[in-house]
Structure formats: structure tokens, C-alpha cells
Amino acid sequence: MQRFSFTFPPPRNDLQFVQRLEADGSLAPSKLFLVNRPYPYQEDRIARLADEGHYLVGICAFENWPARIHNPHDEAGVRGFDLFIQPSYQRFIGFMHHFRDPRDVFPDDIPLLDMDFSDYVQVRKRGQAKTFDMVYYAGHSIEGKEDTVRWSSVIKGHDLALLVIRTLLEVDPSFRVAIVNDVFGIDHPRVKNLGFLPYRTFLDVVESAHVLLVPSAVDASPRVITEALCLDTHVMMNADISGGWKYVDERMGAFFDRTNYLDVYARLRARGPAATRGWFLSNYANHTLEARFNDWLHDCILRYCAFNRFGGVLYVCLEGDRKEERQALIRGELFRHMGIFGDCVEQVPAASVPGNPHKARGLSHLAALRRARELGLPDVVIFEDDFQFIVPRQAANRKLEALLRDFPARDAILFGNHQITRHEATPDGAVLRARAGAWPHGYAVRAERYDELIAGLAEACAATPDDAAAGAPLVDAVWTRFAESANVHAFRVPLGEGMERYGRLGAFGVSTEASCVEGSCPHPGPDAVTGCRPFTRG
């Protein structure tokens, strides 16, 4: 089973890499992307990334996305974008969210994790004296660009902030407030009007206040909340906020609305100095968050595709003029159709024996098995580049998960079954136990059986002339000997077949015997040597 270790990044844009932690402690780009906002103009890009073997994880970091956006100052395409009807939604392996009731937003089939960018905020205190009663951050509005002010007015709750600040100035003669990135222009001796500040200076202002005002409603877990908690500043939060509510309780701050904000503020100021930093750092330590993120992500990857439960996936691909075409075919099957994780997939160049495709095929599988042994994989999935899945990913997952659960003593699994010439059937008929047949187009095998198959293939290939394509290939005899003694399981209704089965591209020009599925078994009858028998588990 693969294990993937990732390090959660700070947000930079709407689509970004998650770094992967290497064995030596270094960080490298992974094939995992975080998508943190609507992408109505990037549908093609999202699909292309998925087709190339990247996985997509959503994170709620833009207003109340992926619920419908209602900010009237967003672009029409953003407001009308509905993720759940986009084809690319099926490419997401999971979603990190901030919602109180996430199943009101997400379908039941998507794995969810209660985690935000704001969880990963850890800032140092610098000992700033508490000189302000309140600090308010008015958002990323840009002076001279009225559209950004209008946008932030909804996100950062300008109207409610103005109501709270003006009322407190009137009723409390000692009230002092700092407004960061001020858009109000309140001319008052107890109001500190600040522009857009360097980050460290901004944190110093937050630390110098007793209370952070957060009047936002559709904001997606603002990081200023956790920055304030790290700086021992209480948080006075809009009770209707979309995200960030999880950080506030009676010790960390308080919720307010338009009817009770004076009482809530008075209670917060009566508490005395805040002691929120210790609580936040103990509950949201980075190493704890990364372990939780990794465990969840690992589970998402396995749930998205059961093939990711194997140690690795190798595919045999011919070299030459059609190399790119054939690579595109098989990688499309693995990544786009079946969702097999890209970091686990590796190509093994196919051997070329122009006079004997049977020998070429045997040498190619020999190279793949040797590569699996070299990598130390506990088990491996091997596909030829003409393999085609004939069931949807979700159906393949159910069938494969059931087989892995019900047959723990398996030595090998066949994903197609037209190579089988003799089998036993399970009582329910869903799984076959192969006893003889040609070398398969797609299969999984355990490491304990690598040496046996490698030795058999090496001997068979050495005994096969380069210019003799006729007759029963010796490589098929290797598989039959293996199946006679090993636990080789297959699906009565297969997951896929080689494309040559359907008269399309044939990887090695190899034909196989008739299918051993219901209605077409070439050896009907109960004969214990030549025919198909009732299945006995053992």
C-alpha cells in the first residue's frame, strides 16, 4: 500500500501544488493540487491536470464557495458557477471545508475534512502593549479602485463594522479603535486610520488591541482570526459568519449580531487580558495538522481508487513511432478513467522481437516484474498499454474492494478474464479462481511470487526462438503452472480487457484462447483436469 506525505502550503492563488515530504526531509512538488475558489474560466485546465495524473483537492477559501456565491460585486461567471454540475467535480478526491453543516453543501460521496488555511497560522508575539480597545481589518480593497472596495464591503461586513465602531465611539468616551486599510475615513481623535500595512506591522497592530472585530458573514475562515488568537487578542465575531466560527468560545471571544453588539463588547472588555495563544497553539500545532491532513488525504486517495492500495502500478509500453500515442492511451485509462494516483505509476519499456511477438511480450513482463522486485514493492499492478477498463471507476472500486476483503490469501488478481482457459467459480459467481490460461493483459501479483514468475519467464523466453511466432507460446505455460498452485482470482464480469479483444490496437499482436466466462468456457463440464469445477475456498 502506498503512503503519501504532504506538507500543507500557504495560499497563493486559485490553483497550487501541495509539496511532498521526501524521505531525506526535503520538500518537492507533488501531483496534488489545491483548488480554493471557483474556476469558471479554468475548466479545461482542471480537466487537463486530472488527465495528466494529478489529483485535485478542494479547500474552502473564497467566500462561501463551493456553495453558490451571492456577492453582487463578483463577476457574473463566478456567481453563476456551480461546481457540482461541472464534469471536473468528479476529479476531486476530497474537500477541506469550514461549514457548520457541510452535508447541506456537499454530496454524500465526497470525503470531507474540517480544516482551513487559517488553521496553519502561527505568528510570534513581540510584546506590544494593548493601546487600542478594538482593531478592525477592512479587507484587500485598493485605494483608487472602487470595485475592490465594493467587493470587500460585502466580504468584510463594512456596514456592520461601521455601525459597531460609530456606536462605541458615541457611548464609550474611552473607546479607541484602529482601522487597517481604512475605507471609512472617520475623522475622530480616538480612531487610528491606517492604510495597507506590511504584514509584520499589521500583526503588531492586532497584538496592540484587546479585541479584534470580525463582522464578516460570507468570509471563508479569515486568517486574521487565528492571527489574533496567537497574539492574545479576543475575537468579537459575527454570529452568521460562514467560516472561522470553530475558533470562538467563551474563552477565545464571543459572537454578536446587530441586536447585542454593545453587550458582547462590554463582556469581552470586562474579562481582562486575553490568554488565547496557548489554546490555539495546543489545538492547532503544525505537526498535528500535517499528520491529520496526511491521514485524511491518504484515505481519500484509497477511496477514490482501490488500485492505489497496491504498492505500485507499472505499465508496459512499446517504444518506436507510436510511443506517444500508446502512452496517451494507457495513461488516459489509468489516470482519467480509473484515477490511479500518478506518483505510483511508472512505464516499463516493452521489448522488441520483430519475428516473435510472444517472446517480446514475455520479455516485457519479465522486465516489469524485475522492476517491481527492484523497487521492493509489496505487490504490483502490471498493465499492457492496450488495456482498457470496461466499467466505471466507482464500480471497479466496489468489486476490487470486495475481492481484497474476501480473499486475503490471494497471490494474484486478473483484471480481465478472456485469457482464462480453466477456472473454478465462487458460490455467488462474482469471482473466479483461475487454473490455466494465457499471460494476462492486466494483473496484480504479490512480492512473494515475483521470483517464481521471473524464473519461469526467463526460462521460457530463453527457450523461445526469435523467429517462431506460431504455436502455443511458452510464456502462457508459465502462467498456467503458476495458476495451478497459486491463489489467482479474477472477476466473472471483468474490469477490463486488452483492446485487441475488441478489434482495436493490439500491443504485441498476440491472440489468446476463448473466454472462460459464463456461456463461453472452452472446457465445460466438471472434469477436474480439463474442465471448470465448482469453487472451493482454500
C-alpha positions in Angstrom: 0.0 0.0 0.0 1.4 3.4 -0.9 1.9 6.1 1.6 1.9 9.8 0.6 3.3 12.5 2.9 2.4 16.1 2.0 3.1 19.5 3.6 0.2 22.0 3.6 1.2 25.3 1.8 0.1 28.8 2.5 -2.4 30.1 -0.1 -1.0 31.9 -3.1 -3.6 31.6 -5.9 -6.6 29.6 -7.0 -4.6 26.5 -8.1 -1.4 25.4 -6.4 0.8 22.5 -5.7 1.0 20.8 -2.3 4.5 19.9 -1.5 5.6 16.4 -0.8 7.9 15.4 2.1 10.7 13.3 0.7 12.5 10.5 2.7 15.5 12.8 3.2 13.4 15.5 4.8 13.4 17.7 1.7 10.3 19.1 0.0 9.3 18.5 -3.6 6.3 19.4 -5.8 3.7 16.6 -5.7 1.0 15.7 -8.2 -1.6 17.1 -5.8 -3.3 20.5 -6.4 -5.4 22.5 -4.0 -8.3 24.4 -5.7 -9.5 27.2 -3.4 -12.0 29.2 -5.4 -14.4 29.0 -8.4 -12.8 28.4 -11.7 -15.4 29.1 -14.4 -12.7 30.0 -16.8 -10.4 27.2 -16.0 -12.5 24.1 -16.6 -10.2 22.9 -19.4 -7.1 23.4 -17.3 -8.6 21.5 -14.4 -9.5 18.6 -16.7 -6.0 18.6 -18.2 -4.4 18.3 -14.8 -6.5 15.4 -13.9 -5.8 13.7 -17.3 -2.1 14.1 -16.6 -2.4 12.1 -13.3 -2.8 15.0 -10.9 -5.3 14.8 -8.0 -7.5 17.7 -7.1 -8.4 18.6 -3.5 -10.8 21.5 -2.9 -10.4 23.9 0.0 -13.0 26.5 1.0 -11.0 29.7 1.0 -13.2 32.0 -1.1 -16.4 33.5 0.3 -18.8 30.6 0.8 -17.6 28.5 -2.2 -18.4 25.8 -3.3 -21.9 26.9 -2.2 -23.3 29.4 -4.6 -21.6 32.8 -4.5 -24.0 35.7 -3.7 -21.7 38.7 -3.5 -23.2 41.0 -6.1 -19.8 42.5 -6.8 -18.3 39.3 -8.1 -18.1 38.6 -11.8 -21.2 37.0 -13.3 -19.2 33.9 -14.2 -18.1 33.4 -10.6 -21.6 34.0 -9.2 -23.2 31.5 -11.6 -20.5 28.8 -11.3 -21.9 25.6 -9.9 -19.1 23.1 -9.1 -21.4 20.1 -8.6 -22.7 20.1 -12.2 -19.2 20.5 -13.7 -17.6 17.4 -15.2 -14.4 18.2 -13.3 -16.2 17.8 -9.9 -15.7 14.0 -10.4 -12.0 14.6 -10.4 -11.9 15.9 -6.8 -10.7 13.3 -4.3 -11.9 15.3 -1.3 -12.8 18.7 0.1 -11.5 20.7 3.1 -14.2 22.9 4.4 -15.3 25.3 7.1 -19.1 24.8 7.1 -21.2 24.1 10.2 -23.4 21.7 8.3 -21.2 20.5 5.3 -23.7 18.0 4.1 -26.0 20.9 3.3 -23.4 21.9 0.7 -21.6 18.7 -0.4 -23.0 15.5 -1.9 -22.6 12.4 0.3 -20.0 10.7 -1.9 -17.1 13.3 -1.4 -14.8 12.8 1.6 -14.6 15.9 3.8 -12.1 17.3 6.3 -12.8 20.2 8.7 -9.6 22.1 8.0 -8.8 25.6 6.7 -5.8 27.7 5.7 -6.3 29.6 8.9 -5.5 26.5 10.9 -1.9 26.8 9.8 -1.3 30.3 11.1 1.3 30.5 13.8 2.8 34.0 14.5 5.1 35.3 17.2 4.2 37.8 19.8 6.5 40.8 20.1 5.3 42.2 23.3 3.1 45.1 22.0 1.3 47.0 24.7 -2.5 46.9 24.5 -3.1 50.5 23.4 -6.4 50.0 21.4 -9.7 48.6 22.6 -10.5 47.3 19.1 -8.9 46.6 15.8 -10.7 46.1 12.5 -9.3 45.0 9.2 -11.4 46.3 6.3 -10.1 43.9 3.6 -8.0 43.9 0.5 -9.5 47.0 -1.1 -7.1 49.1 -3.1 -7.1 52.9 -3.0 -8.5 54.3 -6.2 -10.1 51.1 -7.3 -13.7 51.4 -6.3 -14.6 47.9 -7.4 -12.3 46.3 -4.8 -13.8 48.4 -2.1 -17.3 47.3 -3.1 -16.2 43.7 -3.2 -14.6 43.9 0.3 -17.6 45.7 1.6 -19.7 42.5 1.4 -16.9 40.1 2.4 -15.6 42.1 5.4 -19.0 43.5 6.6 -18.3 47.2 6.2 -21.8 48.3 7.1 -21.9 46.3 10.3 -18.4 47.3 11.2 -19.3 51.0 10.7 -22.4 50.6 12.9 -20.4 49.0 15.8 -17.5 51.4 15.7 -19.6 54.6 15.5 -21.9 53.5 18.3 -19.0 52.6 20.6 -17.4 56.0 19.9 -20.6 57.6 21.0 -21.4 55.6 24.1 -17.9 54.9 25.4 -15.7 58.1 25.9 -12.6 56.0 26.4 -13.0 53.7 23.3 -10.1 53.7 20.9 -10.0 51.8 17.6 -7.5 51.1 14.9 -8.9 50.5 11.3 -6.5 48.8 9.0 -6.8 49.5 5.3 -9.4 52.1 6.3 -12.2 52.8 3.8 -14.4 54.8 6.1 -12.4 58.0 6.7 -13.8 58.6 10.2 -12.4 61.9 11.4 -12.1 61.3 15.2 -9.3 61.7 17.7 -9.9 58.2 19.0 -9.8 56.5 15.6 -6.4 55.4 14.1 -6.8 55.4 10.4 -4.3 53.1 8.8 -3.6 52.1 5.2 -2.4 48.8 3.8 0.4 47.7 6.2 3.4 45.4 5.8 2.5 42.0 7.3 4.6 42.3 10.5 3.4 45.8 11.2 -0.2 44.6 10.7 0.4 41.9 13.3 1.8 44.4 15.7 -1.4 46.5 15.4 -3.5 43.4 16.0 -1.4 42.5 19.1 -1.9 46.0 20.4 -5.7 45.7 20.6 -7.8 44.0 23.2 -10.5 42.9 20.7 -10.5 42.0 17.0 -13.8 42.9 15.3 -14.9 40.4 12.7 -18.2 41.5 11.2 -17.9 39.2 8.2 -20.7 37.0 7.1 -19.6 35.3 3.8 -15.9 35.2 4.6 -14.2 31.9 4.4 -12.4 31.5 7.7 -10.3 34.7 7.8 -6.7 34.1 8.8 -6.8 37.4 10.9 -8.9 35.4 13.4 -6.2 32.9 14.2 -3.5 35.6 14.0 -5.4 37.5 16.7 -5.6 34.4 18.9 -1.9 33.8 18.5 -1.4 37.4 19.7 -3.6 37.1 22.8 -6.4 39.2 21.3 -10.0 38.3 21.9 -12.2 37.9 18.8 -15.7 39.5 18.5 -17.2 37.6 15.7 -20.4 37.9 13.6 -22.7 35.0 14.6 -23.6 34.5 11.0 -20.0 34.1 9.6 -19.5 31.3 7.1 -16.1 30.1 8.3 -14.0 30.7 11.4 -16.7 30.1 13.9 -14.9 27.0 15.2 -12.2 29.1 16.9 -14.6 31.1 19.2 -15.9 30.0 22.5 -16.3 31.8 25.9 -12.5 31.8 26.4 -11.5 32.9 22.9 -14.1 35.6 22.3 -17.8 35.9 21.6 -20.4 36.0 18.9 -22.6 39.1 18.2 -25.3 40.4 16.0 -27.0 43.7 15.3 -29.1 43.5 18.4 -26.4 42.7 21.1 -23.1 44.0 20.0 -22.8 46.6 22.8 -23.4 43.9 25.5 -21.0 41.5 23.8 -18.2 44.1 23.6 -18.7 45.1 27.3 -18.4 41.5 28.4 -15.2 41.0 26.4 -13.6 44.1 27.8 -14.6 43.1 31.3 -12.6 39.8 31.0 -9.2 41.5 31.3 -6.1 40.4 29.4 -6.7 37.6 26.8 -4.8 34.3 27.1 -5.8 32.8 23.7 -2.4 31.9 22.3 -1.8 28.8 24.4 -5.1 27.3 23.5 -4.6 27.9 19.8 -1.1 26.5 19.6 -2.0 23.4 21.6 -5.1 22.7 19.4 -3.6 23.7 16.0 0.1 22.7 16.2 1.5 22.3 12.7 2.8 18.8 13.2 -0.6 17.7 14.4 -2.3 19.4 11.5 0.0 17.8 8.9 -0.4 14.3 10.4 -4.2 14.8 10.3 -4.1 16.1 6.7 -1.9 13.3 5.6 -4.1 10.6 7.1 -7.2 12.1 5.6 -5.5 12.6 2.2 -4.2 9.0 2.2 -7.8 7.8 2.9 -9.1 10.0 0.1 -6.6 8.5 -2.4 -7.5 5.0 -1.5 -11.3 5.7 -1.5 -11.0 7.4 -4.9 -9.4 4.4 -6.5 -8.9 0.9 -4.9 -5.9 0.3 -7.2 -4.0 2.8 -5.0 -4.0 0.1 -2.3 -1.3 -1.7 -4.2 2.4 -1.0 -3.8 2.8 0.5 -7.3 1.5 0.4 -10.9 3.7 -0.5 -13.9 2.6 -0.4 -17.5 4.5 -2.0 -20.4 4.6 0.4 -23.3 6.1 -0.1 -26.7 8.8 2.2 -27.9 9.1 3.5 -31.5 6.9 5.6 -33.7 3.7 5.1 -31.8 5.2 5.5 -28.3 3.4 8.8 -27.5 0.1 7.5 -28.9 0.3 4.4 -26.8 1.4 6.2 -23.7 -1.5 8.6 -24.0 -3.9 5.6 -24.3 -2.8 3.8 -21.3 -2.2 6.9 -19.1 -5.7 8.0 -20.1 -7.1 4.7 -18.8 -5.1 4.8 -15.6 -5.5 8.5 -14.7 -8.6 9.8 -16.3 -10.8 6.7 -16.3 -9.7 4.9 -13.2 -8.0 7.6 -11.1 -4.8 5.7 -10.3 -2.5 8.1 -8.5 0.1 9.5 -10.8 3.1 9.3 -8.4 2.7 5.5 -8.2 2.7 4.9 -12.0 5.8 4.0 -13.9 6.5 3.0 -17.5 8.5 -0.1 -18.4 9.7 -0.1 -22.0 8.4 -3.1 -23.9 10.9 -5.5 -25.5 11.0 -5.7 -29.3 11.4 -9.1 -31.1 10.0 -8.4 -34.6 9.8 -12.1 -35.5 8.1 -13.3 -32.4 5.6 -11.1 -30.5 5.0 -13.8 -28.0 8.7 -13.6 -26.9 8.6 -9.9 -26.9 5.6 -10.0 -24.6 7.3 -12.4 -22.2 10.4 -10.3 -22.1 8.4 -7.2 -21.4 6.5 -8.7 -18.5 9.8 -10.1 -17.2 11.3 -6.6 -17.2 8.2 -5.3 -15.3 8.4 -8.0 -12.6 12.1 -7.4 -12.2 11.4 -3.7 -11.8 8.8 -4.4 -9.1 11.3 -6.6 -7.2 14.0 -3.9 -7.6 11.6 -1.2 -6.2 10.8 -3.5 -3.2 7.1 -3.3 -3.9 5.0 -5.5 -1.6 2.7 -6.1 -4.5 2.4 -4.6 -8.0 -0.2 -4.0 -10.7 1.0 -4.5 -14.3 -0.8 -3.4 -17.4 0.0 -3.7 -21.1 -0.5 -0.4 -22.9 -3.6 -1.8 -24.8 -5.5 -2.4 -21.6 -9.0 -0.8 -21.5 -11.3 -0.6 -18.5 -14.9 -1.5 -19.3 -16.5 -0.5 -16.1 -16.7 2.9 -14.3 -14.3 3.8 -11.6 -16.9 3.5 -8.8 -18.0 0.0 -10.0 -14.4 -1.1 -10.3 -13.7 0.2 -6.7 -16.6 -1.8 -5.3 -15.6 -5.0 -7.0 -11.9 -4.7 -6.2 -12.5 -3.7 -2.5 -14.8 -6.7 -2.1 -12.2 -9.1 -3.6 -9.4 -7.7 -1.4 -11.6 -8.1 1.7 -13.0 -11.5 0.9 -9.8 -13.2 -0.4 -6.9 -12.1 1.8 -4.8 -15.1 0.8 -4.7 -14.1 -2.8 -1.5 -14.4 -4.7 -2.6 -12.7 -7.9 -5.7 -10.9 -9.3 -6.6 -10.8 -13.0 -8.5 -7.7 -14.2 -9.6 -9.2 -17.5 -10.6 -12.8 -17.8 -10.6 -13.7 -21.5 -7.1 -15.2 -21.0 -8.5 -17.8 -18.6 -9.0 -21.3 -20.1 -9.9 -23.2 -16.9 -11.4 -21.9 -13.6 -13.4 -22.6 -10.5 -16.3 -20.3 -9.6 -17.3 -18.9 -6.2 -20.7 -19.9 -4.8 -22.1 -16.4 -5.6 -20.5 -16.4 -9.0 -18.9 -13.0 -8.7 -15.2 -14.2 -8.5 -13.4 -16.9 -10.5 -10.3 -18.8 -9.4 -8.2 -19.2 -12.5 -6.4 -22.5 -13.0 -5.0 -22.2 -16.5 -4.7 -19.6 -19.3 -2.6 -17.2 -21.3 -0.5 -14.5 -19.8 -2.9 -11.7 -18.8 -3.1 -8.1 -20.1 -3.7 -6.7 -16.6 -3.0 -8.3 -13.3 -1.7 -7.8 -9.7 0.8 -10.1 -8.0 2.3 -10.3 -4.5 6.0 -9.9 -3.9 6.3 -13.5 -2.5 5.5 -14.7 -6.1 7.9 -12.4 -8.0 10.8 -14.8 -8.1 8.7 -17.8 -9.2 7.3 -15.8 -12.2 10.6 -14.2 -13.0 12.4 -17.6 -13.1 9.6 -19.1 -15.2 9.5 -16.2 -17.7 13.3 -16.1 -18.0 13.4 -19.8 -18.8 10.5 -19.6 -21.3 11.9 -16.6 -23.1 15.4 -18.2 -23.4 13.8 -21.3 -24.9 11.7 -19.3 -27.4 13.3 -18.6 -30.8 13.3 -15.1 -32.1 11.7 -16.1 -35.4 9.0 -18.6 -34.4 5.6 -16.9 -33.7 3.5 -20.0 -34.3 2.3 -22.5 -31.8 1.3 -22.2 -28.1 3.7 -19.7 -26.5 5.8 -20.9 -23.7 5.1 -17.8 -21.6 1.5 -18.9 -21.4 2.6 -22.2 -20.0 4.4 -20.3 -17.2 1.2 -18.6 -16.2 -0.7 -21.9 -16.3 1.8 -23.6 -14.0 1.6 -20.6 -11.7 -2.2 -20.7 -11.6 -2.3 -24.4 -10.8 -0.6 -23.8 -7.4 -1.3 -20.2 -6.6 -4.5 -18.4 -5.5 -5.2 -16.5 -8.7 -8.5 -14.7 -8.6 -10.5 -12.9 -11.4 -13.9 -11.3 -11.8 -16.6 -13.1 -13.7 -17.6 -9.7 -15.1 -14.1 -8.3 -15.8 -12.8 -4.8 -15.0 -11.3 -4.5 -18.5 -9.6 -6.3 -21.4 -6.8 -5.8 -23.9 -8.1 -3.5 -26.7 -7.3 -6.3 -29.2 -10.3 -8.1 -27.6 -12.5 -5.5 -29.4 -10.6 -5.5 -32.7 -8.6 -2.3 -31.9 -5.0 -1.6 -31.1 -3.1 -4.8 -30.2 0.1 -4.3 -28.2 2.0 -7.3 -29.3 -0.2 -8.9 -31.9 -0.9 -11.8 -29.6 -4.2 -13.7 -29.8 -5.5 -15.7 -26.8 -7.9 -18.5 -26.4 -11.6 -18.2 -25.9 -13.1 -16.5 -22.8 -13.8 -18.6 -19.7 -16.8 -16.7 -18.6 -20.4 -17.9 -18.4 -21.6 -19.1 -21.7 -18.3 -19.2 -23.5 -16.0 -21.5 -21.5 -13.9 -23.7 -23.9 -13.8 -26.5 -21.3 -17.4 -27.0 -20.0 -18.1 -29.8 -17.6 -17.0 -31.0 -14.2 -13.7 -32.7 -15.3 -11.1 -32.0 -12.6 -8.2 -31.8 -15.0 -9.5 -30.2 -18.2 -12.8 -28.6 -17.2 -14.2 -25.9 -14.9 -15.1 -27.1 -11.4 -17.2 -25.7 -8.6 -15.1 -23.3 -6.5 -13.8 -24.3 -3.1 -12.2 -21.6 -1.0 -8.8 -22.6 0.4 
